[in-house]
Amino acid sequence: MRFRKALVAHGLDKTLFDKITDQLKAKAIQVKTGTLVDATIIASASEDDDEGHWVKHKGRPAVHGFKAHVGADADTALVEEIAVTPANINDGKAGPDALPDNPGDVYADSAYRGDHFGKAVLAKGGTPKIVATGMWGRDEAETQCRFR
């Protein structure tokens, strides 16, 4: 894995994560209704880390590090997939790596609106439900009308 050093440094060992997730899934009867996909920035331990990159987001200070792209079950919030990239990678480009198999309805913010992510959701058997910019926190009926 290209970013294995970064994962281990931040306590995100993918192999251990996969084993735990598989065990939890094996113990549960699951009816999949949807997946939530989003990313979070993780600062690198050192600016000398050549795998991390700089990113600036919405008026916040610039951060040198990585992004954890996460796909979680919409009902249980159980994290099903995680992908780590340099922080400057666009969410829509990295989002497909955070999709579980058979994701159901996939809910994400407007950073995932591009065709790249939408086609990946469809290829995995899901339905993209990408909200328009500025819709979070509004009336549910109004938001539902604006899903792509």
C-alpha positions as CSV (number, residue, x, y, z in Angstrom):
1,M,0.0,0.0,0.0
2,R,1.5,3.3,-1.1
3,F,0.5,5.2,2.0
4,R,1.0,2.4,4.6
5,K,3.6,4.5,6.5
6,A,1.1,7.3,6.9
7,L,-1.7,4.9,8.0
8,V,0.4,3.3,10.6
9,A,1.8,6.6,11.8
10,H,-1.8,7.8,12.4
11,G,-3.1,4.5,13.9
12,L,-5.0,3.6,10.8
13,D,-3.6,0.1,10.0
14,K,-5.7,-1.0,7.0
15,T,-5.1,-4.7,7.6
16,L,-6.3,-4.6,11.2
17,F,-9.2,-2.4,10.1
18,D,-10.3,-4.9,7.4
19,K,-10.2,-7.8,9.8
20,I,-12.3,-6.1,12.5
21,T,-14.8,-5.0,9.9
22,D,-15.1,-8.5,8.4
23,Q,-15.7,-10.0,11.9
24,L,-18.4,-7.4,12.7
25,K,-20.1,-8.1,9.3
26,A,-20.0,-11.8,9.9
27,K,-21.8,-11.5,13.2
28,A,-24.6,-9.4,11.9
29,I,-27.6,-9.8,9.6
30,Q,-27.5,-6.7,7.5
31,V,-30.0,-5.1,5.3
32,K,-28.0,-2.4,3.4
33,T,-29.9,0.8,2.9
34,G,-27.1,3.3,2.2
35,T,-23.6,4.5,2.6
36,L,-22.3,7.9,3.8
37,V,-19.0,9.0,2.1
38,D,-16.9,11.9,3.3
39,A,-13.2,12.9,3.9
40,T,-11.3,14.3,6.8
41,I,-7.9,15.9,6.8
42,I,-5.2,14.4,9.0
43,A,-2.1,16.5,9.7
44,S,1.2,14.7,9.1
45,A,3.6,14.3,12.0
46,S,6.2,16.3,10.1
47,E,6.3,18.7,7.2
48,D,9.3,16.7,6.0
49,D,7.0,13.7,5.2
50,D,7.2,13.6,1.4
51,E,4.0,11.6,1.0
52,G,1.9,14.3,2.6
53,H,0.8,17.4,0.7
54,W,-0.4,20.9,1.6
55,V,-4.1,21.7,1.5
56,K,-6.2,24.8,2.5
57,H,-9.9,24.5,3.1
58,K,-12.6,27.2,3.5
59,G,-10.6,29.9,5.2
60,R,-8.9,27.6,7.6
61,P,-5.1,27.5,8.0
62,A,-3.2,25.4,5.5
63,V,-2.4,21.8,6.7
64,H,0.4,19.5,5.5
65,G,-0.8,15.9,5.6
66,F,-3.3,13.4,4.3
67,K,-7.1,12.8,3.8
68,A,-8.9,9.8,5.1
69,H,-11.8,9.1,2.7
70,V,-14.4,7.1,4.6
71,G,-17.4,5.0,3.5
72,A,-19.7,4.2,6.5
73,D,-23.1,2.4,6.7
74,A,-25.9,5.0,6.8
75,D,-27.8,3.2,9.5
76,T,-25.1,1.9,11.8
77,A,-22.3,4.3,11.1
78,L,-20.0,1.3,10.9
79,V,-17.0,2.3,8.8
80,E,-16.9,-0.1,5.9
81,E,-14.0,1.3,3.7
82,I,-11.3,3.8,4.2
83,A,-8.7,5.2,1.7
84,V,-5.9,7.5,2.6
85,T,-4.5,10.0,0.0
86,P,-2.3,13.1,0.2
87,A,-4.4,16.0,1.4
88,N,-4.5,17.8,-1.9
89,I,-6.4,15.0,-3.7
90,N,-9.9,15.9,-4.7
91,D,-12.6,14.1,-2.8
92,G,-14.5,13.1,-5.9
93,K,-11.4,11.5,-7.4
94,A,-10.5,9.5,-4.3
95,G,-14.1,8.8,-3.2
96,P,-14.5,5.6,-5.2
97,D,-11.9,3.9,-3.1
98,A,-14.1,4.5,0.0
99,L,-17.1,2.7,-1.5
100,P,-18.0,-0.7,-0.2
101,D,-19.5,-3.4,-2.4
102,N,-23.3,-3.0,-3.0
103,P,-23.4,0.5,-1.3
104,G,-27.1,1.1,-1.7
105,D,-28.0,4.8,-1.8
106,V,-24.7,6.7,-1.5
107,Y,-25.0,10.1,0.3
108,A,-22.2,12.6,0.0
109,D,-21.6,16.4,-0.2
110,S,-21.1,18.5,-3.3
111,A,-17.3,17.7,-3.4
112,Y,-18.4,14.3,-4.9
113,R,-20.7,15.8,-7.7
114,G,-18.4,14.8,-10.6
115,D,-19.1,12.0,-13.1
116,H,-16.0,10.1,-11.8
117,F,-17.6,9.4,-8.4
118,G,-21.1,9.0,-9.8
119,K,-20.0,6.3,-12.3
120,A,-18.1,4.5,-9.6
121,V,-21.2,4.4,-7.4
122,L,-23.2,3.0,-10.3
123,A,-20.5,0.4,-11.1
124,K,-20.7,-0.9,-7.5
125,G,-24.5,-1.3,-7.7
126,G,-25.3,1.9,-5.8
127,T,-27.4,5.0,-6.5
128,P,-25.6,8.4,-6.1
129,K,-27.4,10.8,-3.8
130,I,-25.1,13.8,-4.0
131,V,-26.5,16.9,-2.3
132,A,-26.2,20.3,-3.9
133,T,-24.0,22.9,-2.4
134,G,-25.4,24.7,0.7
135,M,-28.2,22.1,1.4
136,W,-27.0,20.5,4.6
137,G,-29.1,21.6,7.6
138,R,-32.1,22.6,5.5
139,D,-35.6,21.1,5.5
140,E,-35.5,17.4,4.6
141,A,-38.1,17.6,1.8
142,E,-36.2,20.5,0.2
143,T,-32.9,18.7,0.4
144,Q,-34.4,15.4,-1.0
145,C,-35.6,17.4,-4.1
146,R,-32.0,18.6,-4.7
147,F,-30.3,15.2,-4.8
148,R,-28.7,14.4,-8.1
